[in-house]
Amino acid sequence: MVKDAIELGSQFRAAEITRAAGEDENDRSIELSFSSEAPYRRWFGYEILGHKAEEVDLSILNDGAAFLKDHSNRIDDQLGSVAEARLDGDKARAVVTMASTPEADAILGRIRSGELKSISVGYRIDKLELVKVEDDVETYRATRWTPHEISLVAVPADQTVGVGRASEIEPRRIPVIDSTKGADMPDPIKKPAVAPVPNPSDDLAARTAALEAGQAQLLEDQKAAREAQRRAEITELAAKHNIPAEMRDNALKAENVTIGAFRWAVLDHLGENAGQVELSEKAVGLTPAQIESFSFRDLFRALSRVGAPGEGSAELEACAAAARLGGRDDGSVRIPLEVLTTPTAMFGRAQTVGVAADGGNLVATDLDAMSFIDILRARSFVLSLARPLRGLVGNVDIPRLDTEGASAWLAENAQAVLDDNAYGLLSFTPYDIGRGVELSRRLLMQSSTDVEAQIRDSLASEIAVATDTAAVYGAGGNSITGISNIVGVGTTTFAAAVPTRAEVIAMESEVATANADVGRLAYAFNSAMRGSLKGVAVDAGSGRFVYGDDGKVNGYDAEVSNIFTAGDVVFGNWNDAIAAQWGDLDIMVNPYKDSRARTTEVSAMMTMDFNLRHAASMCFSNDGV
């Protein structure tokens, strides 16, 4: 049955920025397209906004309508005003001028950088025309409508169901003109044959029932659209990261598992299965036997011209294939990813040759079968504590919840206050990090598998030192930004070079205050600090010390690394630290480092980044010197 009228309040639609403000600081204008004749699904059917000159009233916008933040009508949330609104074919466009306030300046910078780009327009409909009925679904054209504000939003109105926000305008009864009954219908614009609106008291019950039915259908449509989007995003994410089908299906069945929660579940899974890297897109295709026989020693011998003719040719061919696969042709040698990530049983013991200070004593160390990545992780305290995120391609942005919307107690029949969650991005950018080692001709001449293990261990140890240093002290720019330089990390100051027990507890309180004292909590400092804390008494008579005999500080694990500057201490939840890795290991061999001694210099480089899921999960402290 065709409706003779529809109850409508304010409506909202997603829009898009077509040109952000220029680099000139005096240019504070933004161009955007805020509407088109694309059909939007509403609870009553499809809605089409007419874009003829007589169908759209742009007077409010052209009278300097507000450019708002999140459709808020608070004065402090006005970011600027509309300078111009016009029709452009079947679209409507506007130019917005940003206000000269500190908040507007900050927002303008985020728009220029591309971080903020979602726009929503609020409008009211005055006349509707039924233009089509197909499969019992009605399509209506708004033949008179008025946009009244434009907002910058974090998440625009759902484009599938056209769901907006709670109405700022009281719902009104919009008459419907049925133009599907033939060509004899009067022109809805020139001759709007609108039936008289009944007195509200005459059919209050009928109108209330119709409104409640419409609202119920709107909620059902909204719920169905959200669920379809949730299922699609979970399925796509699971396929991208090779997530087990059972884990994916469990998330799909549980409606309370949001896409955000599933993203972090994926990170947890990747961290727990760090050695099981998906290689389908980046593998050269080496067989298990070829991976087992791949020799760093033979590769370096061939590159430094120490080996016999043909020695290392298989390794060189595999590295060349890896370079081609990665699109690299810069003269470096790329070790295939499957070689780095596959545990190899031949490296069960590690020995070295030469001077004791250079590892010359033949001291055997029993080791389990390990991959190069395993060795690297074991040598790096950061990689051993942080979540690994491996096999990445290009820049990576992970959505995160910055501020959770607040709930409120409501009076009877009161509307819920919309207090949206604020979302940000956890960004990872590939940075090259590495170190070099020198290998003597005599070492390269050895044929023992122990030498092979020593070479791999040396490279991993050097990269581990570089990784740990950058993750703590990196200054950003062209390198990783470390914990000490990440904005939002907690800080406290010690009165002296060695903290008291109370100052150590203050670090824990700094993290706890930010509700971040959960997960993998641990301290990290250098060996001198460990020795000092072994002498800091917990109290006067118990004989207990801050650094206990169990290797813990105040009951928390403690990692020791001499990359730390004297007096520096880090404490926090290392589950919120993420170490991202972009695949292969690049090798550059210089056989002419010392031509007389025939020393070969090997530079090893990996592409990595480091970031914190929540900066407040960490506290960096020292005596301020």
C-alpha positions in Angstrom: 0.0 0.0 0.0 1.4 3.4 -1.1 2.0 5.8 1.8 0.2 9.1 1.8 2.7 10.7 4.2 6.0 9.8 5.9 7.3 11.0 9.3 10.8 12.5 8.8 13.2 14.6 10.9 16.7 15.6 9.9 18.4 13.3 7.5 22.2 12.7 7.0 24.4 11.5 4.2 28.1 10.9 3.6 30.0 13.4 1.5 33.5 13.8 0.3 36.3 16.4 0.2 37.3 17.1 -3.4 40.1 19.6 -2.6 41.7 20.2 0.7 43.3 23.5 1.6 46.5 24.3 -0.1 50.0 24.5 1.4 49.6 28.3 1.6 48.7 28.9 5.3 46.4 31.7 4.1 44.3 29.3 2.1 41.8 28.0 4.6 39.2 26.8 2.1 38.0 23.2 1.5 35.9 22.1 -1.5 33.5 19.2 -1.2 30.8 17.4 -3.0 28.0 17.0 -0.4 25.1 15.3 -2.3 24.1 13.5 -5.5 21.1 11.7 -7.0 22.5 8.3 -5.9 19.7 6.3 -4.2 20.0 5.9 -0.5 18.2 3.1 1.4 16.0 4.3 4.1 13.5 2.5 6.4 10.7 3.5 4.0 12.4 2.5 0.8 15.0 4.3 -1.5 15.5 8.0 -1.3 16.7 10.1 -4.2 17.6 13.8 -3.7 16.4 15.8 -6.7 19.0 18.3 -8.0 17.0 20.5 -10.2 17.2 24.2 -9.3 13.6 24.2 -8.1 14.1 21.1 -6.0 17.0 22.2 -3.7 16.9 25.2 -1.4 20.5 26.3 -0.8 19.6 29.5 0.9 20.7 28.3 4.4 24.1 27.1 3.2 24.7 30.3 1.2 23.8 32.3 4.2 27.0 31.1 5.9 25.7 27.9 7.5 28.0 26.3 10.1 30.7 23.8 9.3 30.6 21.6 12.4 32.4 18.8 14.2 30.4 15.6 14.4 27.0 17.4 13.9 27.4 19.0 17.3 25.5 22.3 17.8 27.9 23.5 20.5 29.6 26.8 19.8 33.0 25.3 20.5 32.4 22.6 17.9 32.0 25.0 15.0 35.1 24.6 12.8 34.1 27.2 10.1 31.3 28.2 7.8 30.0 27.6 4.3 31.3 30.2 1.9 29.4 29.0 -1.2 27.0 26.2 -2.2 26.0 25.5 -5.8 24.5 22.8 -8.1 26.7 21.0 -10.6 24.6 18.8 -12.8 23.2 16.0 -10.6 25.5 16.9 -7.7 25.7 19.7 -5.1 29.1 21.2 -4.2 30.2 23.6 -1.5 33.3 25.6 -0.4 33.9 25.7 3.3 36.2 28.3 5.0 37.9 27.1 8.2 37.8 29.3 11.3 41.0 30.9 12.8 41.0 29.0 16.1 43.7 26.7 17.5 41.3 23.7 17.1 40.5 24.6 13.5 44.2 25.0 12.8 44.9 21.5 14.1 41.9 20.0 12.2 43.0 21.8 9.0 46.5 20.3 9.3 44.9 16.8 9.6 42.7 17.4 6.6 45.8 18.6 4.6 47.7 15.4 5.5 44.7 13.3 4.4 44.1 11.9 7.8 40.6 13.4 8.1 38.4 13.2 4.9 34.9 12.1 5.9 32.1 14.6 5.6 28.4 14.3 6.4 25.6 16.7 5.4 22.4 17.3 7.4 19.2 18.2 5.6 15.4 18.2 5.9 12.9 17.0 3.3 9.8 19.1 2.6 8.2 17.1 -0.3 8.5 13.6 -1.6 7.3 12.0 -4.8 6.9 8.2 -5.3 8.6 7.5 -8.6 8.9 3.7 -8.7 7.7 0.5 -7.0 9.7 -2.6 -7.8 9.5 -5.9 -5.9 7.4 -4.1 -3.2 10.3 -1.7 -2.6 9.3 2.0 -3.1 11.6 4.7 -4.5 10.9 8.3 -3.5 12.4 11.5 -5.0 12.8 14.5 -2.7 11.3 17.3 -4.9 11.9 19.9 -2.2 14.7 19.6 0.3 17.0 21.9 2.3 20.6 21.2 3.4 21.2 23.1 6.7 24.7 22.1 7.9 27.8 20.2 7.0 30.0 18.3 9.4 33.5 16.8 9.6 33.1 13.3 11.1 35.3 10.4 11.9 32.8 7.8 10.6 30.2 9.0 8.0 26.6 7.9 7.8 26.3 4.3 6.6 26.0 4.5 2.8 24.2 1.2 2.6 21.2 1.9 4.7 21.4 5.7 5.0 21.5 5.7 8.7 22.3 9.1 10.2 22.3 10.5 13.7 19.4 11.3 16.1 17.2 14.0 14.6 18.0 17.6 15.5 14.6 18.6 14.0 11.3 17.2 15.3 9.8 14.6 12.9 7.3 16.1 10.5 4.6 14.6 8.4 5.9 14.8 4.8 3.1 14.4 2.2 3.8 11.9 -0.7 2.8 12.5 -4.3 2.3 9.2 -6.2 3.6 9.7 -9.8 3.5 6.0 -10.6 -0.2 6.0 -11.5 0.3 7.6 -15.0 1.2 10.7 -16.9 -2.0 12.5 -15.9 -0.6 13.3 -12.5 -0.1 17.0 -11.8 3.4 18.4 -11.8 4.6 18.0 -8.2 6.6 21.2 -8.3 4.2 23.5 -10.1 1.0 22.0 -8.8 1.7 20.2 -5.6 -1.6 18.4 -5.0 -1.1 17.8 -1.3 -3.9 16.4 0.8 -4.7 18.3 3.9 -2.8 17.1 6.9 -5.2 15.6 9.5 -5.4 17.0 12.9 -2.8 15.2 15.0 -5.4 14.5 17.7 -7.6 12.6 15.1 -5.2 9.8 14.3 -2.6 10.0 17.0 -2.6 6.3 17.7 -2.3 5.4 14.0 0.5 7.9 13.5 2.3 6.6 16.6 2.0 3.0 15.4 3.3 3.9 12.0 6.3 5.8 13.5 7.1 3.0 15.8 6.9 0.5 12.9 9.2 2.7 10.8 11.7 3.1 13.6 11.7 -0.7 14.2 12.4 -1.3 10.5 15.1 1.3 10.6 16.8 -0.5 13.5 16.5 -3.9 11.7 18.0 -2.5 8.5 20.8 -0.8 10.4 21.6 -4.0 12.3 21.6 -6.1 9.2 23.9 -3.7 7.3 26.4 -3.6 10.2 26.4 -7.4 10.5 27.0 -7.8 6.8 29.8 -5.3 6.9 31.3 -7.0 10.0 31.2 -10.5 8.3 32.7 -9.2 5.1 35.6 -7.4 6.8 36.4 -10.4 9.1 36.4 -12.8 6.1 38.7 -10.5 4.1 41.1 -10.0 7.1 41.2 -13.8 7.8 42.0 -14.6 4.2 44.7 -11.9 4.0 46.6 -13.2 7.0 45.9 -17.0 6.5 43.9 -17.2 9.7 42.7 -20.7 10.5 39.1 -21.4 9.4 38.0 -22.3 12.9 39.2 -19.0 14.3 37.5 -17.1 11.5 34.2 -19.0 11.8 34.1 -18.5 15.6 34.4 -14.8 15.1 31.6 -14.8 12.5 29.3 -16.7 14.7 29.8 -14.4 17.7 28.0 -11.2 16.9 29.8 -9.4 19.8 33.2 -9.8 18.1 33.7 -6.5 16.3 36.1 -6.0 13.4 38.4 -4.0 15.8 38.5 -6.9 18.3 39.2 -9.4 15.5 42.1 -7.3 14.2 43.8 -7.5 17.6 43.0 -11.2 17.8 44.8 -11.6 14.5 47.8 -9.8 15.9 47.7 -12.1 18.9 47.6 -15.1 16.6 50.5 -13.9 14.5 52.5 -13.2 17.6 51.8 -16.7 19.1 52.7 -18.3 15.7 55.6 -16.0 14.8 57.6 -18.8 13.3 54.8 -19.9 11.0 55.1 -17.2 8.4 52.8 -17.3 5.4 55.2 -17.4 2.4 52.9 -17.9 -0.5 53.4 -14.4 -2.0 57.0 -13.9 -1.1 58.6 -17.3 -1.4 61.2 -18.1 -4.1 60.0 -21.7 -4.2 63.0 -23.5 -2.7 62.5 -27.2 -1.7 63.1 -28.3 1.9 66.4 -29.8 0.8 67.5 -26.6 -0.8 66.6 -24.6 2.3 68.5 -27.1 4.5 71.6 -26.9 2.3 71.6 -23.1 1.9 74.9 -21.9 3.3 75.7 -18.3 4.3 79.4 -19.3 4.4 79.4 -20.6 0.8 77.5 -17.5 -0.3 80.1 -15.2 1.3 83.0 -17.2 0.0 81.6 -16.9 -3.5 81.0 -13.1 -3.2 84.5 -12.6 -1.7 86.2 -14.9 -4.3 87.6 -17.2 -1.6 85.6 -20.3 -2.6 86.3 -22.8 -5.4 84.8 -22.3 -8.9 81.0 -22.9 -8.7 80.9 -22.9 -5.0 77.9 -20.9 -3.8 76.3 -20.8 -7.2 73.0 -22.3 -5.9 72.9 -19.7 -3.1 73.6 -16.9 -5.6 70.8 -18.1 -7.9 68.3 -18.3 -5.0 69.3 -14.7 -3.8 68.9 -13.4 -7.3 65.4 -14.9 -7.5 64.5 -13.3 -4.2 65.7 -9.9 -5.5 63.6 -10.2 -8.6 60.6 -11.2 -6.6 61.0 -8.2 -4.4 61.6 -5.8 -7.3 65.1 -4.9 -6.0 68.1 -4.3 -8.2 70.4 -2.2 -6.0 73.4 -4.4 -5.9 72.6 -6.0 -2.6 72.1 -9.7 -2.1 68.6 -10.7 -0.8 68.4 -13.8 1.3 65.1 -15.7 0.5 62.4 -15.4 3.2 62.0 -19.2 3.5 65.7 -19.5 4.3 65.3 -17.0 7.2 62.1 -18.4 8.7 62.7 -22.2 8.4 64.3 -23.9 11.4 67.4 -25.8 10.3 68.7 -28.8 12.2 72.3 -28.6 10.9 72.9 -25.6 13.3 72.8 -27.6 16.5 76.1 -26.3 17.8 78.0 -23.0 17.6 81.8 -22.7 17.5 84.3 -20.0 16.3 87.9 -19.9 15.3 90.6 -17.3 16.2 91.4 -15.0 19.1 89.4 -15.5 22.3 88.3 -11.9 22.3 86.8 -12.5 18.9 85.2 -15.8 19.8 88.2 -17.9 19.1 88.0 -20.4 21.9 86.3 -23.6 20.6 83.6 -23.6 23.2 80.5 -25.6 22.2 77.0 -24.4 23.0 74.1 -26.7 22.6 71.2 -25.1 20.7 67.9 -26.4 19.4 67.2 -26.2 15.7 66.5 -22.5 15.0 65.9 -20.3 12.0 67.7 -17.0 11.5 64.6 -15.1 12.7 64.5 -17.3 15.8 68.2 -16.4 16.5 67.5 -12.7 15.9 64.5 -12.7 18.3 66.5 -14.5 21.0 69.3 -11.9 20.8 67.0 -8.9 20.9 65.1 -8.0 24.1 62.7 -5.8 22.1 61.8 -8.6 19.6 61.5 -11.1 22.4 59.0 -9.0 24.3 57.1 -7.2 21.6 54.4 -8.6 19.3 55.8 -9.5 15.9 54.0 -8.4 12.7 55.8 -10.0 9.8 55.7 -10.5 6.0 54.4 -6.9 5.4 54.2 -5.1 2.1 54.2 -1.3 1.9 53.0 1.1 4.6 50.6 -0.4 7.1 47.8 1.4 9.1 45.9 -0.4 11.8 42.8 1.3 13.2 42.8 1.7 16.9 40.3 3.0 19.5 41.7 6.2 20.9 38.7 7.3 23.1 35.7 5.2 23.9 32.3 6.9 23.9 30.7 7.4 27.3 27.4 5.9 28.5 24.8 7.8 30.4 21.8 7.1 32.6 18.6 8.2 30.9 15.2 9.4 32.2 12.1 7.5 30.9 11.5 8.1 27.2 14.7 10.1 26.9 16.8 9.6 23.8 20.3 8.2 24.1 23.0 10.7 23.7 25.3 10.0 20.8 28.9 10.1 22.2 30.9 8.4 19.4 34.1 6.5 19.9 37.2 8.3 18.5 39.4 6.2 16.2 43.0 6.8 15.2 45.6 4.9 13.2 48.5 2.9 14.3 51.0 3.4 11.5 54.0 1.4 10.4 56.5 2.7 7.8 59.4 0.5 6.5 62.8 1.6 7.7 66.1 -0.1 6.9 68.1 -1.2 10.0 71.3 -3.2 10.2 74.9 -3.6 11.1 78.1 -5.0 9.6 80.4 -7.7 10.7 84.0 -8.6 9.5 84.8 -12.2 8.6 88.4 -13.3 8.3 89.6 -15.3 5.3 90.6 -18.1 7.7 87.1 -18.3 9.1 85.5 -18.4 5.7 87.9 -21.2 4.7 86.4 -23.5 7.4 84.0 -26.1 6.2 82.4 -27.0 9.6 78.6 -26.4 10.0 79.6 -24.7 13.3 81.1 -21.9 11.3 77.9 -21.5 9.4 76.0 -21.2 12.6 78.5 -18.7 13.9 78.1 -16.5 10.9 74.3 -16.5 11.2 74.5 -15.8 14.9 76.9 -12.9 14.4 74.7 -11.2 11.8 71.6 -11.7 14.0 73.3 -10.3 17.1 74.5 -7.2 15.2 71.0 -6.5 13.9 69.5 -7.2 17.3 71.7 -4.4 18.8 70.6 -2.0 16.1 67.0 -2.9 16.6 67.0 -2.6 20.4 68.8 0.8 20.2 66.3 2.2 17.7 63.3 0.9 19.5 64.3 2.7 22.7 66.2 5.8 21.4 65.2 6.2 17.7 64.5 9.9 16.9 62.1 9.4 14.0 62.5 11.2 10.7 64.3 8.7 8.5 64.4 6.0 11.2 62.3 4.3 13.8 60.8 6.4 16.5 61.8 4.8 19.8 59.9 4.6 23.2 61.8 7.6 24.6 60.6 9.8 21.8 57.0 8.5 21.2 54.5 11.2 22.2 52.3 10.1 25.1 54.7 7.7 26.8 54.7 8.2 30.6 57.7 9.7 32.3 58.9 10.0 35.9 62.2 11.5 37.2 64.6 9.8 39.7 66.2 11.9 42.4 69.6 10.2 41.7 71.1 7.9 39.1 69.8 4.8 40.9 66.0 4.9 41.8 64.6 4.1 45.2 61.9 1.5 45.6 59.3 4.2 45.8 60.6 5.7 42.5 60.3 2.3 40.9 56.8 1.9 42.2 56.0 5.4 40.8 56.8 4.0 37.3 54.3 1.2 37.8 51.7 3.7 39.0 52.2 5.9 35.9 51.3 3.0 33.7 48.4 1.9 36.0 46.9 5.4 36.0 46.5 5.0 32.3 44.6 1.7 32.8 47.5 0.0 31.0 48.9 -2.2 33.8 47.7 -5.5 32.1 49.4 -7.9 29.7 53.1 -8.6 29.5 54.5 -6.1 32.1 58.3 -6.0 32.3 61.2 -3.7 33.1 64.2 -3.1 30.9 67.6 -1.5 31.8 71.3 -2.1 31.5 73.5 -4.4 33.5 74.9 -1.6 35.7 71.3 -0.7 36.8 70.7 -4.4 37.5 73.7 -4.4 39.8 72.6 -1.2 41.5 69.0 -2.4 42.1 70.4 -5.6 43.7 71.6 -3.3 46.5 68.5 -1.2 46.9 66.7 -2.7 49.9 62.9 -3.2 49.9 62.8 -2.3 53.6 65.0 -2.1 56.7 64.9 -5.7 58.0 63.6 -8.3 55.5 66.9 -8.7 53.5 64.9 -8.4 50.3 66.0 -6.1 47.4 64.3 -4.4 44.5 66.0 -6.7 42.1 65.3 -10.1 43.7 67.1 -13.4 43.5 64.3 -14.5 41.1 65.5 -12.0 38.5 62.3 -9.9 39.0 61.8 -6.2 40.0 58.8 -5.8 42.3 57.5 -9.1 41.0 57.8 -8.1 37.3 60.2 -9.6 34.7 63.3 -7.6 34.0 65.2 -7.6 30.7 68.8 -6.5 30.7 70.5 -4.9 27.6 73.6 -2.7 27.4 72.0 -0.5 24.7 70.5 1.5 27.6 72.2 4.7 28.6 73.2 4.8 32.3 70.3 5.6 34.5 67.5 4.9 32.0 64.7 2.5 32.8 61.7 1.4 30.8 58.6 -0.3 32.3 55.3 -1.2 30.7 53.0 -3.6 28.9 55.1 -5.0 26.1 52.0 -6.7 24.5 51.2 -3.1 23.3 54.6 -2.9 21.6 54.6 -4.1 18.0 57.7 -4.9 15.9 56.9 -4.9 12.2 59.1 -6.6 9.7 59.1 -6.4 5.9 60.4 -9.8 4.8 63.9 -10.5 3.6 67.4 -10.0 4.8 69.6 -7.9 2.5 73.3 -8.6 2.4 76.1 -6.5 1.0 79.6 -8.1 0.8 82.8 -6.1 0.5 85.8 -8.4 -0.1 88.2 -5.4 -0.2 87.8 -4.1 3.3 91.3 -5.0 4.1 92.9 -6.4 0.9 96.2 -7.3 2.6 94.6 -9.4 5.4 91.8 -10.5 3.0 89.1 -9.5 5.5 85.6 -9.6 4.2 83.0 -7.0 5.5 79.4 -8.2 5.5 76.6 -5.6 6.0 73.3 -7.1 6.9 70.1 -5.1 6.7 66.4 -5.7 7.5 63.4 -3.5 7.0 61.5 -2.9 10.2 59.4 -0.5 12.2 58.3 -0.2 15.9 55.3 1.4 17.4 53.1 1.3 20.5 49.4 0.3 20.4 48.9 2.7 23.3 51.7 5.1 24.2 50.5 5.3 27.8 51.3 1.6 28.2 55.0 2.5 28.6 56.9 4.6 31.1 60.5 5.9 30.4 62.4 7.3 33.4 65.8 8.5 34.5 67.4 11.2 36.7 67.0 13.8 34.1 70.7 14.2 33.5 
